[in-house]
Amino acid sequence: MANSLLLNHRYRIIRSVGVGGFGETFLAEDTQMPSKRRCAIKQLKPILDNPQADRIARQRFTREATVLER
């Protein structure tokens, strides 16, 4: 993702903060909040050659998002 990219007409990507086996994490700001609150955006890499590994990665991603939402 390029800097200054606006996702969902809301989240502006500031910079990449890390790349791992399952994807890349970006620092972003919520442009719809008056405070421009910062947040993390995670881009999950599809695992095209292994459907089972892709399913597990998506499950872990969903679990992580659920925990972080609390």
C-alpha positions in Angstrom: 0.0 0.0 0.0 1.2 3.4 -0.8 1.5 6.3 1.7 -1.5 8.6 1.7 -3.8 5.8 0.5 -7.3 6.3 1.9 -9.1 3.0 2.7 -12.9 2.8 2.8 -13.0 6.6 2.5 -11.8 6.7 6.1 -8.4 5.3 7.0 -5.3 7.1 5.7 -2.2 4.9 5.6 0.8 6.7 7.3 3.5 4.0 7.0 4.3 0.3 7.1 5.2 -0.9 10.6 6.0 -4.5 9.9 5.8 -7.4 7.5 5.3 -11.0 8.6 4.5 -14.4 7.3 0.8 -13.7 7.1 0.8 -10.1 5.8 1.8 -6.5 6.5 0.7 -4.1 9.2 0.3 -0.3 8.6 0.0 2.7 10.9 -3.1 4.6 9.8 -5.3 7.5 11.0 -9.0 7.5 11.2 -9.9 10.6 9.1 -13.6 10.6 10.3 -12.6 11.1 14.0 -12.0 14.7 15.1 -8.9 13.5 16.9 -7.6 11.7 13.8 -7.1 8.7 16.1 -4.3 6.4 15.0 -4.9 2.7 14.4 -3.3 -0.4 12.9 -4.4 -1.8 9.5 -3.4 -5.3 8.7 -3.3 -6.6 5.1 -3.5 -10.3 5.0 -1.6 -12.1 2.3 -3.5 -14.9 0.5 -1.9 -18.3 0.5 -2.9 -19.4 -3.0 -1.0 -22.7 -3.1 -2.3 -24.1 0.2 -6.0 -23.6 0.8 -5.8 -25.2 4.3 -3.0 -22.8 5.4 -5.0 -19.9 3.9 -8.1 -20.9 6.0 -6.0 -21.2 9.2 -4.4 -17.8 8.5 -7.8 -16.2 8.0 -9.1 -17.8 11.2 -6.1 -16.5 13.2 -6.5 -13.0 11.6 -10.2 -13.0 12.6 -9.4 -14.1 16.2 -6.7 -11.5 16.5 -9.1 -8.7 15.3 -11.8 -9.9 17.7 -9.3 -9.8 20.7 -8.0 -6.3 19.7 -11.5 -4.9 19.3 -12.2 -5.5 23.0 
